[in-house]
Every structure is written in C-alpha cells, then in structure tokens.
Amino acid sequence: MKRRIRTRARAHLRRIPLRLRLRRTRGRLLRRVLIAFVLLIASLCTAAVVAYRLTDIPEPHPETVTQSTVFVDDKGSYLGRRGPVDRQEVPLSQVPRYVQDAVIAAENRSFRTDDGVSPRAIARAVLASLTGGERQGGSTITQQYVKNALLSPEQSLSRKAREALIAIKLDRTRSKDDILAGYLNTVYFGRGSAGIQAASRNYFGVDTRNLTVSQGAALASIVNIPSYYEKAGSDPTVTATLRARWTWVLDAMAASGTITAKQRADATFPAFRFYPPGTTEGQRQYMIDVAAQEAADRLGITEDQLARGGYTVHTTFDLALQDATTEAVKNLKAGKKSKDAKATTLHTAVVAIKPGDGAVRLLYGGSDYARQPFNDAVRGAVEAGTALDPFNKVRLTAPLTDLQKTPAPTPLKLASAYATVAANGVYAAPYTITKITRDGRQVYTAHPDTRRLLDERDVFMVSAQMSKTSEAIPSPLTAQKTLQTSFTAGAGGGTTRRTLWSTTLDPQLTLTVALFADRPGEKKNTTAPAQLPNDPPPAESAEETAAQIWGLATAGAG
C-alpha cells in the first residue's frame, strides 16, 4: 500500500512543472547553500588562523647574514674587500631618510601603512600559477625581505602562501624600521653587492651615510633589475634606461612630499664608478693581502674569520699615489729585446714609508695580481749588491742586523732601513693598519713601534757613504732646511746588471724602487736571476721612475 502511495506521489510531482517545484523549494535550497558557504568560510578562516599560529618566523639564511670585511685607504677611499659575499650591515640610522624614501617610492609606496602583503599581487600570482601564465612580481618590501632572506626562491603556491603568512606575522611583531633595515641590508643591487652599504661603495665609492638624493634614487631604481643596471655609467643603453626610472622615482618622491621641490629641481643624474673594474683594481690586491694578514694578527683571528667578520680595516695606504704609481711603472722602458727576451720577466717593486712612524704609504708588488699573486715588495728576495754598502761602517742592532746577514733583502726591509736614517736614527716597524672598526665600534688602534737604533754619528756616516755615490739634491722642502737624498746601487755592472735599487729620502718620506729580472730555472717551477735590459740603461730607468713617483708623493708637501 505504502509503495503505491509513493509511486502515485512521484507521478504527481512529475506532472508539476520544474519551475513550480524550484519555486516551492527555493528557500530551502538557499538556506542550504548559505549554510555551506558559511561553513566553508569558517573552515578557511579557521585554517588560516591555525596556519598563522603554527607559522614561525624562520632565521635568516646564513649567506644573507654573512658579512665581508672592507679595506679603505688613509682617506677612507674604498680599496676592496675580503669575504664570500660583498655585504656589510649598517643600522637604519646611517641610511639617510631620503634614501629610505627613494627605495619605498621605487618598490612599495604603501610600505609604511600596509599589513606586509599586497592582496592584489598575491591574487595575480595565484592566477598565474593556476593558468600557467608568466610569473608575477609586485610583492611588498616585507614580502621581498621574507623571500630573499628567510625562504627559498622556489616558485609555488605553497611557498607563496607561506611567504604571505610570514610577512603578515613579521609586520605585526616587528617595527617597519626593523623590516626596512633587514631589507636594505640583504637586497641585491648588482655588481656583486648584497645590501646598500656594498652597493654605495661599488657604484659611487662612498659609504651609505654619504649618499646624495640623486645617488639614493639611482640605487633605489637599480633594485628593479640589478643584473641589467649594474653596467650603468659604462653602457649608454643601460644608462639611458636607468635615467628614465631614476626620473620616475624622484617625481614620485616629490609628489609624495618626501623631498622638496628644490631638492627635485637640483637633482642631477649621478656619475657611476666604471664597471667592470679597471686594471688598477686587481693591482690593489697586493695591498689587501698584506693588510689582511696584519689585521688578522692584530685581532688574534684567522684571515677567514676576518673575511667573514664585517670589519672595516683602515689602512695607511695612499690609493691615489698607488694608482699613479701603477700607471708610472707601466711606462717603464723595457729596453731592446734580446734573444731570450720572451723568457725574461722584468720586475718592479716600490715601497714608500713614513720615517719615524713606520706607516707604509705605497706598496707596489707587481704588475698583475691575477698572473702573479706573489708580492715582490714584501716577499721578493732581491739581490742587494751595493745597496747596503752605506751601512757597512756602522754597528747595527736588531732588527736591522738581519740586513747585513742576507744578500737578498726584501724591498720593504731595505726601505725601512733607510727610513731609519731619514728619521735621524729612529727605527719604526713598518705597519699598514691604522685602526679596525666593527658595527661602529673601534676594535683596534695602531701604535707605532719605534726605537733608536743609530746615534747621530752613525746617521752621519751612512749619509756620507750615500753621498759618495749620489749627490744630495735640494728638496722642495728647502723652506724647512731639509735635504732630499737619492741613492742608487745594485748588483752586477755594465752589461751584466742584474738588480737596480734607487732610494730617495727626506724626514717626511722614504721611497725605494727596485728593478730586477728573472728567467725560468733549470728545474720546473723555478726561476733564476737574469740581466736587466741595457738600452736604456737600467739605472736611468730606475732613477726616472723614482723621481716621477717621488714628485707624485710629495706634490702636496709643504
């Protein structure tokens, strides 16, 4: 009976039009859909809350916190660095506000007010992933910091979701200044520069705190495509493209009021350091080698620890003089080629020391560090010949006693011996580091190590012996009643000259130039002394080179 009733009911319903049936059940269907939607939203919100609470902010990758050690000359000019990554952290207080605002204008104009994420950018990225479209950018500064420093570069929906969760949590648990500082210290700027401090030096040769409005806007513009813009200043097309983006950034800053109308009007496109570096960049590695070893010794750490420590090493070197010397030595006449000229290598080593102090102002150790990392100035054993004869009639004490025991001193040791004469008998141990800083704190300060090794009589006797072979020439410092003395000597004579030493000194500076030649030895990977070229005479070449460098070194004296 019941089966018949159900069958009749179904037949009755089939006779009712579908439109009428839907109208009668619409309310019930809507309630069911609404309940399902609310449950879905509640589930998603619950899942998001649970995911947020379970998400931890990871520690930065080791490579993003590793710092390099930077070397600067006596005036603070950038020499180079040591370390696996070219990066040095700087506090946000050392980044001018207009540089901060330039980066915000270029990368994320809502940074100061957003929640750390850009819903629109996330939606674009999700859509692109689902449709197989082109990868999308447009992340906030917070998201970029999370992606660059805290997560892997993997491109997937799960990683993008985790990036957004970490960015939100980071924005809620840390200040905007902390996030911006982390971003500026890790973002890549091209030219091997990780972080804004390395970028400031590699693009403009200045510290971050000294960036101008124009330079700051240029660096902010570079972040967009750093590998392309790194040739700015040397590639006209790249430079023109960067100039257009630089203009866009400055206009945005002016429109938002972060710079004044006058600052915008006064802004001119900045000049960039040439890239790739020139030949003198590689030559500087001789100086950095010596300074790095000394710095590590002074701090009691290894050179590897120094390279990764984020130190700034202030050296005694005069970079302008070093680069000028590199150019002067390039022009040194090699003379006519002999039959074995191809096998003979001409070497030049140049050392300049401040008498009575020991600061090494100049250290030219070779023509090309890439081909010859061996430093002739501090390690090269150069045949002395008659270069030490002026000391023969005086009694020397340590450390100068070593000079009389060796037939082949290094140019650095010979220069320090004559610097003792220039300082009226006061010996000063050579040094290349004035101070070392880290995180704004000074961790080492140099103190010259001096002692009297020659009395006035000894100084007079050495000077007299020098004058027998070289005439005393009035110095440019005649107003101070001082004498500049030049002394030339060497090993071999005439057409068999093997080495040539030319030393010039006065109370302010001692300069030694050494010329020598070698050829491949009988055994593999060995060398043997060779004669210097005779046309022009090597003594003439050495003295001319020494005179030229002396003129450069003392140009500002008096």
Number of C-alpha atoms within 10 A of each C-alpha: 6 7 8 9 10 11 12 12 12 12 11 10 12 11 9 11 9 11 8 10 12 12 10 11 10 12 11 12 12 11 11 12 12 12 12 12 12 12 12 12 12 12 12 12 12 12 12 13 13 11 14 16 11 9 13 13 16 11 10 16 13 10 12 18 20 19 24 24 25 27 23 21 22 16 13 18 19 19 22 19 23 23 19 14 20 24 30 27 22 21 14 18 10 12 20 17 15 18 23 19 25 29 24 21 23 23 20 18 18 14 19 13 8 15 17 26 23 19 13 11 15 19 12 17 23 19 16 14 16 10 9 9 12 11 12 15 11 16 21 24 25 28 26 22 24 24 21 18 23 19 20 12 11 10 11 12 15 10 15 19 14 19 23 24 23 25 25 18 18 21 19 12 10 10 12 18 14 13 20 19 21 23 21 24 24 25 22 23 27 22 19 16 23 23 25 28 23 30 27 21 20 25 25 20 18 18 20 22 16 15 20 16 23 23 24 27 30 28 26 26 27 24 19 15 13 19 14 16 23 27 21 23 19 14 13 11 13 15 18 13 13 23 19 11 18 24 19 16 23 27 16 19 24 17 13 13 10 17 19 13 13 9 14 17 10 10 15 13 15 17 12 18 16 16 15 11 10 9 14 17 14 15 21 22 21 23 24 22 15 16 21 25 15 16 24 16 13 15 13 11 12 13 19 13 14 25 21 20 18 24 25 23 27 25 29 23 28 21 23 15 18 24 17 16 24 22 14 16 21 12 10 14 16 18 15 11 12 11 8 9 14 9 11 21 17 17 18 20 25 30 25 30 29 26 30 27 21 23 23 26 25 26 28 24 28 23 24 18 18 10 8 12 16 16 20 24 26 20 14 17 14 26 22 24 18 16 22 20 14 20 22 12 11 14 12 16 11 8 12 18 11 13 19 15 9 12 15 15 22 20 28 23 20 22 27 27 24 27 33 28 27 26 23 20 23 21 26 24 20 23 21 28 27 19 17 22 16 16 13 11 9 12 14 16 13 13 11 15 13 15 13 14 21 21 13 10 12 19 22 15 16 20 19 14 16 23 16 11 13 14 12 17 11 12 16 16 16 11 8 9 9 14 17 20 20 23 22 21 22 22 18 16 13 9 13 13 20 24 28 30 30 25 27 24 26 21 18 18 23 29 28 30 25 27 21 24 21 19 18 15 11 9 8 7 7 10 15 12 17 20 21 26 23 19 14 12 16 26 20 16 20 24 20 15 21 25 18 15 24 20 13 16 21 15 10 7 9 9
